[in-house]
Amino acid sequence: MERELAVGTGIIIFLVLLILALVLLASCVKIVPQAHALVIERLGAYQGTWGVGLHFKMPFIDRVARRVLLKEQVVDFAPQPVITKDNVTMRIDTVVYFQITDPKLFAYGVENPIMAIENLTATTLRNIIGDLELDETLTSRELINTKMRASLDVATDPWGIKVNRVELKNIIPPDQIQDAMEKQAKAERERRAAVTQAEGEKTATILVAQGKKESAILDAEAEKQAAILRAEAKKEATMREAEGQAEAILRIQQANADGLRFLREAAPDSAVLQLKSLEAFAKAADGQATKIIIPSEIQGLAGLTRSIAEVAKES
């Protein structure tokens, strides 16, 4: 019975020791994730910095002194009171973007890095704003950001910290200055609105004048084109009328020429010629001429005609 009890006790002790060994072994295995680093100390002295991957430490003599995040970090500091060159007190809060570049320096360089950066930021900001007047402070954010980043980067380099960017989040002037700035901004907005309205009215007036001018020009051009068309139409009608008259004259002359040619071809005797002369004389007598010269040939022919008419009447 005692032997069985001893065997059971030994088994329990063995299992306990095995579990403790497994726990101790598991505690000696460390896996470092991405963008992290572990600062290892051996017997209280710096041993090394573990990067990404699987690592083993000596039990009881090695320990993880600090876990360091290597990502870029952002810290927003509370508003700090500063005084400008023209003795205006204002409050400015800043945002600092930094990144740990050396885990060993970060672990052993300064006791509280974030507090150290905050105090350094406040001191640097006071020094920079103290050289600027109020108007320059309000309009020189980029200049202030650049100067602060350069100063903080140099100052935090021994701590294993790199300052990537510094931004002035808010610039809060005194209430009186804020009221004056608001009134000035309101007056500026009203002035711009008045200028814009005046420019709009001016533009509208110019557009109306240009419209009237273009309309007058179009009317004049239309009248000019109409006059040109009327003149061309009149010219065309005159030309056609002249062409018609010329054509009629040509036709009359052609008809007279054809008549003379027919007479020449017919070879009429003297009696026919005298008769034609008498017809021509009759047409001439019907006119409005007050004096008519009758050729002797037509006079004889007229007497002959009268005699023939009398003989015919007696018969």
Secondary structure, DSSP 4 states (H G I P E B T S, - for coil): -HHHHHHHHHHHHHHHHHHHHHHHHHHHEEEE-TTEEEEEEETTEEEEEE-SEEEE--TTTEEEEEEEE-S-EEEEPPPEEEE-TTS-EEEEEEEEEEEES-HHHHHHS-S-HHHHHHHHHHHHHHHHHTTS-HHHHHH-HHHHHHHHHHHHHHHHGGGTEEEEEEEEEEEE--HHHHHHHHHHHHHHHHHHHHHHHHHHHHHHHHHHHHHHHHHHHHHHHHHHHHHHHHHHHHHHHHHHHHHHHHHHHHHHHHHHHHHHHHHHHH---HHHHHHHHHHHHHHHHTSS-S--PPPHHHHHHHHHHHHHHHHHHH-
